[in-house]
Amino acid sequence: MGEIILVRHGQANSSARDEDGYDRLSDLGHQQAAWLGDYMRDRERPFDKVISGSLRRHRETAAGLGYADPVIDPRLNEMDYFNLGRALQDVHGVPFPGPDDFAAHVPQVMQAWHRAEIMGVETFASFESRVTGVLQEAAQPGVRVLCVTSGGVIGMIIRHLLDLDPTRMAHILLPILNSSVHRIHVIPQGPILASFNAVPHLDTDDRAHALTHF
């Protein structure tokens, strides 16, 4: 059996209002990655391949895990949510949300993007195509692959595996934690979701403050 492990990056600059400003780990994000690296060295068998998105927060997370020189694949980069949010405001008058308002905002963005009413730097279909392309290449019998990526990419992969509509995909996106682990088993019938949003490296009382979503 093959296995793909998806890791969401550590906490980034959550006060940012654009992608460039967001794209760096906070001090806590670096700590989350280091804790997960320690846990994986103790518990995981070696990986045959380690892949990271090209964004700074991906590369910093991979380094914190102990992989300073992963294979870089931009197909693992996040959707440009800041531009999609601005497009939703321009087209439908929905303001960009504050931290407590994403639960209502994300489904609206996914629905409008899927219907091609809004677009950032790419269409929903092109985002889906590039993300599922990585999944298909990584899903090899007997091969273990670690992918360091973002919540939107993880949500799109799960959409593909479970055949979710855009609203249910949005509901998958919302709870994804920073530095969380998501496992896909590769069986003869194809890849299947084995676990979602695990944070065993944060499962102690003194690390409860590190359970962050953004």
N, C-alpha and C positions, 0 to 999 in steps of 0.2 A: 504493500500500500504506500502510495506517495502522500505527502502532506505539504500544505501551504499554510504558513503562519503569517497573518497580517498584523502589523503593529501600527497603531496610530501614533503620530509624533507626540512628544511631551508638550506641556502647556506652552503656548506661544505668547506673543504680546497682545493680550486680550483687550487692551485699551485702544488699539489701532483703529483707524477708520479707512484704511486702504490695504491692499495686499502687500505692498512693499513694507509698510510699517508693521504688519502682523508677522512677517516671515522671519522671526528669530525666537529662539527659546527663551523663556523667562528663567530666572534662577531655579524656580521650582521645576520647570520643564527639564532642565539639565539633571536635577536630582531624581526625577521620575525615571528618566532614561537610565541613569546609573543604577538605581535600585532594580530595574527590570533586567539590566545586563547581569548583575550579580545573581539574580534568581535564575536566569536562563543558563548561566554557566554551571550552576549547581544541578539543574533539573533537566535540561534539554540535551538530546544527542546533537552531534555536529550537523550543520547544514551543508548541503551540497552546493547551494548558491545563495548569496545574500544580495538583494536588490533594493535600491533606494530611489525614491523620486529625486528630482534634481533641486528641489527647493531647499533653502538653507535650513529650515526646521527639520526636514527629513534627514539631511546629512548630519546635522548636529545630534539628532536622536540616534542615528546609526552609530556614530562615534561613541556616544554615551553607552550604547549596548556593547561596545567593544569591537565594532567593525568600522575601522577608519577608512577603508578602501573598498566599499561595496560597488557592485555594478550599478551605474546610474542609468535610470530609465525614466524619462520625462512623462511617459504614459501613466506613471503612478502619481503625477502631480494633481493637486486639488482643483476642483471647479473654481472659477473666479466669482465667489459668492458676493463680494463687494460690488462688482459690476452688475451682476444679476439683480441684486437688491436695488441698485440705482435704476436699472431698466424697469423693474416692477413699479417703482415710484413714478417714473416718467409715463409709463403706459397706463397704469391702473390707479395711480395716486396713493399707493400704499407706502407709508414712510418706512425708512430703514429702522429696524428695531433696536431697542436697548437690550441689555443682557437678559431681562426678564420677559421679553416679548418674542423670542425666537420660536416658541412652540406653535404660535399662530402663523408666524411669518414663513417658516421653512416649507410647509405644505403649499402655500400660495406660490412661492417661487418655483417649486418643483412642478406644480401643475401648469403654470404659465409657460415655463421653459419647455416642458414636454409638448405643449400645444403649439410651440414655435411662436408664441406671442411676444416673447422677450428672448434676448440673446446677449451673452457677454462676449468672450473671445471665441467661443465655439457653440455649436448647437448641442442640444441634449443628445441627439443621435450620435454626433461625433465623440462626445464625452463617453457615452456608453460603448461605442466601438473600440476606442483606444483602451479603456479599462478592461473590457472583456477579452481583448487581444492578449493582454498580459496574463490574465487568468488561464486562457487556453494554452499559452506557451509554458506556463509554470506547472500545469497539471500533468505531470509525467509519472507513470507508475514507478514506485520505488525511490523517488527523488524527493528530498526535503528542501523546501525553498522558504526563505524568510524575506518578506516584503515590508519595508518601512514606508509608510504612506500617510494618507489623511482620511478623515472621517467620511467625506463624500465619496471617495474611491471605494472604501469599505462598504458603504451603503449601496453603491451601484453594483458591486460584486454580489452582495446578498440579494439585491433585486433580481439579478440574473439567475442566481441559484434557486430562488424561491418564487420566481415569476410574480414579483410584486408590482402593483400599480404605483404611480408617482406619489400618491398620498401615503400609502403604506411604506414606501421607500423613505419618505420624510420622517415617518414615525420611527423607523430604524435609525435614522441619522441622529435624532435628538438625544438619545441617552448615551451615545458613544463617548467613553471617557478618554482623556489624555493618557497615552502610554498603554492603552488597553490591547489585549491579545485576542485574536479571532482565528479559529482553526478550521481548515478545510481538509477533509480527507479525500484522497484520490483513489477511488475504487474502480473496478472494471467497467462499471456503468457510467462513470464520469465523476466530477467533483461534487461533494456534498458538504453542507455546513455541519461542522461537528461541535463548535462552541462559539459563543458570542460575548464580547465585552468583558473578558476576564481580566482582573487586576490582582492576581495573587501576591504580587510584590508589594501591594499597598494594604494588604489585609491584616493590619495590626492597628491597635488603638492610637499609637503614636504617629501613624501615617494617615489618619482619617482626613486631615486637612489637605492631603494631596489628591483626594478624589475630585478632580476638576473636569469640566466639560469644555472650557475654553479659557 
